[in-house]
């Protein structure tokens, strides 16, 4: 009897004894072709990717930055929608149709401002989270994207644990990661628009790999970084290539998955999430 009492007391005193066991989640890394201003074509490519993600029993599908209109595309000032709005509602309908959670980057119009945003919607189509990019590289577009605020960086509770969403160059900023660290996410999803001159590929992918390694280890949770393939068509980086090579890392910083270099690709990976 005394042993039983001691065991109960130990369980109550030890937070690890009550922590939830790690879960698994199947994530579809959707490295698609994105063509500037080609809303319908880009949505078609998203739909094809979701067909496959569903067939491979994914729980979450993750897409690149500005996947509807293209990153640093000045035409987005005219073409972008509000959030909620037509584009985000169309993503929500796809989530319901395919019974998948979707994380995707899309441009957002708010009055006369244009934001580089990303949303997370659940399989019912509910908007769980919206993140506005803070590190917007204003020299690449005139007028530039408006900046999100650091206090807009956060996590959302989901059926798969606490999920955080950042966008591309946000992952360069140490202060953002200190904030994310304090919120203890179980999974970080990052739409990327990782571009460089043609001659710098595939070496340029190693820089992205190093970022994913370092940030996932820093957060001690899996990180999914999804790039696109295609070409920048406007601004000072016109002609630069998006080279794909998306990466997934575990909470130790080990790379678990690398997608194809300069080609469309879709891979589904099962990740263990939840802090032990």
C-alpha positions as CSV (number, residue, x, y, z in Angstrom):
1,X,0.0,0.0,0.0
2,X,2.8,2.4,0.9
3,X,4.5,1.6,-2.5
4,X,1.2,2.6,-4.3
5,X,1.1,5.9,-2.4
6,X,4.7,6.7,-3.2
7,X,4.0,5.9,-6.9
8,X,1.0,8.2,-7.0
9,X,2.9,11.0,-5.3
10,X,5.8,10.6,-7.8
11,X,3.4,10.8,-10.7
12,X,1.8,14.0,-9.3
13,X,5.2,15.6,-8.7
14,X,6.7,14.7,-12.1
15,X,5.3,16.9,-15.0
16,X,6.9,14.4,-17.5
17,X,4.7,11.6,-16.2
18,X,1.7,13.6,-17.3
19,X,3.0,14.9,-20.6
20,X,1.0,13.6,-23.6
21,X,2.7,10.9,-25.7
22,X,4.2,12.0,-29.0
23,X,1.8,12.0,-31.9
24,X,2.4,11.5,-35.6
25,X,1.2,13.6,-38.4
26,X,1.5,13.0,-42.2
27,X,2.6,16.1,-44.0
28,X,2.5,16.6,-47.7
29,X,5.3,18.8,-48.9
30,X,3.8,20.4,-52.1
31,X,6.6,21.9,-54.2
32,X,4.6,23.2,-57.1
33,X,5.2,25.5,-60.1
34,X,4.0,29.0,-59.4
35,X,3.5,31.4,-62.4
36,X,3.2,35.1,-61.6
37,X,-0.4,36.4,-61.9
38,X,-1.7,33.0,-63.1
39,X,-4.4,32.6,-60.4
40,X,-6.3,29.9,-62.2
41,X,-3.3,27.9,-63.3
42,X,-1.7,28.1,-59.9
43,X,-5.0,27.0,-58.2
44,X,-5.2,24.1,-60.7
45,X,-1.7,23.0,-59.7
46,X,-2.7,23.3,-56.0
47,X,-5.7,21.1,-56.7
48,X,-3.6,18.4,-58.4
49,X,-1.2,18.4,-55.4
50,X,-4.1,18.0,-53.0
51,X,-5.5,15.1,-55.0
52,X,-2.3,13.3,-54.5
53,X,-1.9,14.4,-50.9
54,X,-5.3,13.0,-50.1
55,X,-4.5,9.7,-52.0
56,X,-1.4,9.3,-49.8
57,X,-3.4,9.9,-46.6
58,X,-1.8,13.2,-45.6
59,X,-3.1,15.2,-42.7
60,X,-1.6,18.5,-43.6
61,X,-0.6,19.9,-47.0
62,X,2.0,22.7,-47.1
63,X,2.5,25.0,-50.1
64,X,5.1,27.8,-50.9
65,X,5.1,31.5,-50.4
66,X,2.7,33.7,-52.5
67,X,1.4,30.5,-54.2
68,X,-1.6,32.2,-55.9
69,X,-0.1,35.3,-57.5
70,X,3.7,34.9,-57.2
71,X,6.2,36.5,-54.8
72,X,7.3,40.1,-55.3
73,X,4.8,40.5,-58.2
74,X,3.7,44.1,-58.3
75,X,0.5,43.0,-60.1
76,X,-0.6,41.6,-56.8
77,X,-1.4,45.2,-55.7
78,X,-4.3,45.0,-58.2
79,X,-5.1,41.3,-58.1
80,X,-4.8,40.3,-54.4
81,X,-7.9,39.6,-52.3
82,X,-8.7,40.3,-48.6
83,X,-8.4,37.5,-46.0
84,X,-11.1,36.2,-45.7
85,X,-11.8,36.7,-49.3
86,X,-12.2,34.8,-52.6
87,X,-8.7,33.2,-52.6
88,X,-8.7,32.1,-48.9
89,X,-12.3,30.9,-49.2
90,X,-11.4,28.9,-52.2
91,X,-8.5,27.3,-50.2
92,X,-11.0,26.6,-47.4
93,X,-13.3,24.8,-49.9
94,X,-10.4,22.7,-51.1
95,X,-9.5,21.8,-47.5
96,X,-13.1,20.6,-46.9
97,X,-13.2,18.7,-50.2
98,X,-9.9,16.9,-49.5
99,X,-10.4,16.6,-45.7
100,X,-6.9,18.1,-45.2
101,X,-5.4,20.9,-43.2
102,X,-3.7,23.4,-45.6
103,X,-0.9,25.9,-44.9
104,X,-0.3,28.2,-47.9
105,X,1.3,31.6,-48.7
106,X,-1.0,34.1,-50.5
107,X,-0.9,37.8,-51.0
108,X,-3.5,39.8,-48.9
109,X,-5.0,43.2,-49.8
110,X,-6.1,45.3,-46.8
111,X,-7.3,48.7,-47.9
112,X,-4.4,50.2,-49.9
113,X,-1.9,47.8,-48.3
114,X,-0.5,44.6,-49.7
115,X,0.7,41.9,-47.3
116,X,2.8,38.8,-47.9
117,X,0.7,36.5,-45.8
118,X,0.2,32.8,-45.0
119,X,-2.9,31.0,-43.7
120,X,-3.6,27.7,-41.9
121,X,-7.0,26.2,-42.4
122,X,-8.3,23.0,-40.9
123,X,-10.1,20.2,-42.8
124,X,-13.5,21.9,-42.1
125,X,-12.3,25.0,-43.9
126,X,-12.0,27.0,-40.7
127,X,-9.3,29.7,-40.8
128,X,-7.1,28.8,-37.8
129,X,-4.3,31.3,-38.3
130,X,-3.0,34.1,-40.5
131,X,0.5,35.3,-40.4
132,X,1.8,38.5,-42.1
133,X,5.4,38.4,-43.1
134,X,7.5,40.9,-41.2
135,X,10.9,40.8,-43.0
136,X,9.5,41.8,-46.4
137,X,12.7,42.9,-48.3
138,X,11.2,46.2,-49.5
139,X,13.9,46.8,-52.0
140,X,12.5,44.1,-54.3
141,X,9.1,45.7,-55.2
142,X,7.7,49.2,-55.6
143,X,5.5,49.9,-53.7
144,X,6.7,47.1,-51.3
145,X,4.7,44.7,-49.2
146,X,3.5,46.2,-45.9
147,X,5.2,44.7,-42.9
148,X,3.4,42.5,-40.4
149,X,4.1,43.1,-36.7
150,X,6.2,40.9,-34.5
151,X,3.3,40.5,-32.0
152,X,1.5,38.8,-34.9
153,X,3.9,35.8,-34.6
154,X,2.3,33.0,-32.6
155,X,1.1,29.5,-32.4
156,X,-2.4,27.9,-32.7
157,X,-3.7,24.8,-31.0
158,X,-4.8,22.1,-33.5
159,X,-5.7,18.5,-33.4
160,X,-2.0,17.9,-34.3
161,X,-0.6,20.0,-31.5
162,X,0.7,23.6,-31.4
163,X,1.5,24.8,-34.9
164,X,3.5,27.9,-35.8
165,X,3.6,29.5,-39.3
166,X,6.3,31.9,-40.5
167,X,7.2,33.0,-44.1
168,X,10.6,32.7,-45.8
169,X,12.8,35.6,-44.7
170,X,11.1,35.7,-41.3
171,X,13.3,32.7,-40.5
172,X,16.4,34.9,-40.8
173,X,15.4,37.0,-37.7
174,X,16.7,35.7,-34.4
175,X,14.1,37.8,-32.4
176,X,11.3,36.0,-34.2
177,X,12.6,32.7,-33.1
178,X,13.0,33.8,-29.5
179,X,9.3,34.6,-29.5
180,X,8.4,31.3,-31.2
181,X,10.6,29.4,-28.8
182,X,8.8,30.9,-25.8
183,X,5.5,29.5,-27.2
184,X,6.8,26.0,-27.5
185,X,5.4,24.9,-30.9
186,X,5.1,21.2,-31.8
187,X,5.5,21.9,-35.5
188,X,6.7,24.8,-37.6
189,X,5.4,25.3,-41.2
190,X,7.3,27.8,-43.5
191,X,6.2,28.7,-47.0
192,X,9.4,29.8,-48.9
193,X,10.2,31.7,-52.0
194,X,13.8,30.8,-52.3
195,X,15.3,32.3,-55.4
196,X,18.8,32.9,-56.9
197,X,20.5,33.4,-60.3
198,X,20.5,30.2,-62.3
199,X,24.3,29.7,-61.9
200,X,24.0,29.6,-58.1
201,X,21.8,26.5,-58.1
202,X,22.0,23.9,-56.7
203,X,24.6,25.4,-54.2
204,X,22.0,28.0,-53.1
205,X,19.9,25.2,-51.6
206,X,22.6,24.5,-49.1
207,X,21.9,27.9,-47.5
208,X,18.2,27.0,-47.0
209,X,19.2,23.6,-45.7
210,X,21.4,25.2,-43.1
211,X,18.6,27.5,-42.0
212,X,16.1,24.6,-41.6
213,X,18.7,22.6,-39.7
214,X,19.5,25.4,-37.3
215,X,16.0,26.7,-36.7
216,X,14.4,23.3,-36.2
217,X,17.1,22.4,-33.6
218,X,16.6,25.7,-31.9
219,X,12.9,25.1,-31.6
220,X,13.3,21.4,-30.8
221,X,10.4,20.6,-33.1
222,X,10.0,19.5,-36.7
223,X,10.2,22.2,-39.4
224,X,8.7,22.0,-42.9
225,X,10.2,24.5,-45.4
226,X,8.4,24.4,-48.8
227,X,9.9,26.2,-51.8
228,X,8.4,26.5,-55.3
229,X,9.8,26.2,-58.8
230,X,9.5,28.8,-61.4
231,X,11.1,32.2,-62.3
232,X,10.8,35.7,-60.9
233,X,9.4,38.0,-63.7
234,X,9.6,41.5,-62.1
235,X,11.9,43.8,-60.2
236,X,15.6,43.7,-59.5
237,X,15.6,39.9,-59.2
238,X,13.9,39.4,-62.5
239,X,15.0,36.2,-64.1
240,X,16.2,34.5,-60.9
241,X,15.1,30.9,-60.4
242,X,13.1,29.3,-57.7
243,X,15.0,26.0,-57.4
244,X,12.8,23.8,-55.2
245,X,14.9,21.7,-52.9
246,X,12.3,21.9,-50.1
247,X,13.5,20.5,-46.7
248,X,11.9,18.8,-43.7
249,X,13.9,18.5,-40.4
250,X,13.2,16.9,-37.1
251,X,13.6,18.5,-33.7
252,X,17.3,17.7,-33.5
253,X,18.0,19.5,-36.8
254,X,18.5,16.4,-38.8
255,X,17.2,16.6,-42.4
256,X,14.6,13.9,-42.9
257,X,13.5,14.8,-46.5
258,X,14.9,16.8,-49.4
259,X,12.7,17.4,-52.5
260,X,14.0,17.6,-56.1
261,X,16.2,20.3,-57.3
262,X,14.6,22.6,-59.9
263,X,11.6,20.4,-60.5
264,X,8.1,20.0,-59.1
265,X,7.8,17.4,-56.4
266,X,5.4,16.2,-53.8
267,X,6.4,14.0,-50.9
268,X,4.4,12.8,-47.9
269,X,6.3,12.3,-44.7
270,X,5.2,11.1,-41.3
271,X,6.5,13.2,-38.5
272,X,6.6,12.6,-34.7
273,X,5.4,15.7,-32.9
274,X,4.7,16.5,-29.3
275,X,7.3,17.1,-26.6
276,X,8.4,14.0,-24.7
